[in-house]
Amino acid sequence: MFWLTQVTYAQTKIGSKEASHHVGDTLTVCGKLYSKKVIPSTGMVLLNLGGYYPNQDLTIVIKASTMKLFKQPVGKLFEPGQICVFGAVVAYKGKPEIIINNPQQIVRERINSN
């Protein structure tokens, strides 16, 4: 239910390739999750959409304090596939990223098979 509310507020849904053109905007970005990295020293998780690091379209940043809010371990949560993430697009070292503060900001995208 919370996700539906966020999508209503976002009003804009883009593909990960377009994220670099939307720095400063709060919206929903969808794309293929290619890889994930857990940084042992901080517990931070980085998810790469649209390509493998360093050629990703968008990085999703989940700090350790937010990871504690997820119900499953990282390995089960973030398997490769299509996902959508809602949040503010910011630039970090010239690359777009979205920082996750709530697990409900990320959902597995359902693809209709017609």
N, C-alpha and C positions, 0 to 999 in steps of 0.2 A: 504494500500500500504506500509506503514512504517513497519508493522509487517512482511510482506514478505521479506523485506530487512533485518530485524534483523534475521529471520530464516536462510537466506542465509549465514550470517556471523557466526551464531552459529555453523553450521555444525554438531552439536551433539545434539540429543534429547534423554533424559533419563526419566525414571519413578522416582517418588519422593523417593522411597525406595533406589535408588542408589545415592541420593544427597550427603550423608555423605562421599562418596568415591571421590567426585569431588570438595572439598574445594580448592579454588584458580582458578577454571576453570570458564569460561564464556560460558554458554550454555542454552538450553531450557529444563526446567523441567516440566513434565506433571503429574498430579495426581488428586485424588479426594479431593475437598475442604470439610473439615469436620466442621470447625468452624471458627468464626471470633470474634475478641475482639477489642473494641474501648477503648483506655485508656483515660478517661476523662481529666486528668490533662495535657496531652500533645496533645491530638487529634490524636495520632498515632493509626493506625489500624494494627492488627496482624491477618494474615490468616494462618490456619494450614492445611497443605496438608498431606494426608496419615494416618491421625489419629487425635484423640482429644488430646489437651494439657493435660499432658506433654509427651504424647507418639507419637507426630507428627513426620513425616519423614522430613519435611521442614517447616520453618516459612517464610512467605512473610511479609516484613515490609514496611508499607507505612506511611511516616511521614505526619504530618498535612499540611505542605506546598505543598506536592505532592497531597494529597487528594483534595485540592482546584482545581486541574486541571481536576478532573473527572467530567463528565457531570451529573451524577445521584447520589443520596444519597447512602451511604454505604449499607443500607438494600436491595436496589434493585440491586446494582452492584454485590454483592458477595453472591449469593444464593448457597447452596450446589450443587455440581456437579463437572464435570471434567473441569479443567482449565490447561492452559500452561502459564508459566512465563519464560521470558528471562532475564538473568542477571548473574552477578558474584556470585558464591556461596562462602559465608564466614562462619566462625565458630563463634558462640556466645554462651558462656557457654557450650561448647561441642556439640552444636546442629547446623546443617546447616541452613542458612537463605539466602534469597536474598532480597536486599533493592531496592525498586522500586523508580525510579526517574521520570518516564514518564508513564502515563496511558496505552500507547500502548505496554508496556512490558507484560501486562496480557491480555490473550484472553480466551474465553470459548472454550474448545476443542470440535470440531465437531466429533461425533462418527458415522461412517458409519454403517447402519443397513442392512446387507445383509442376 
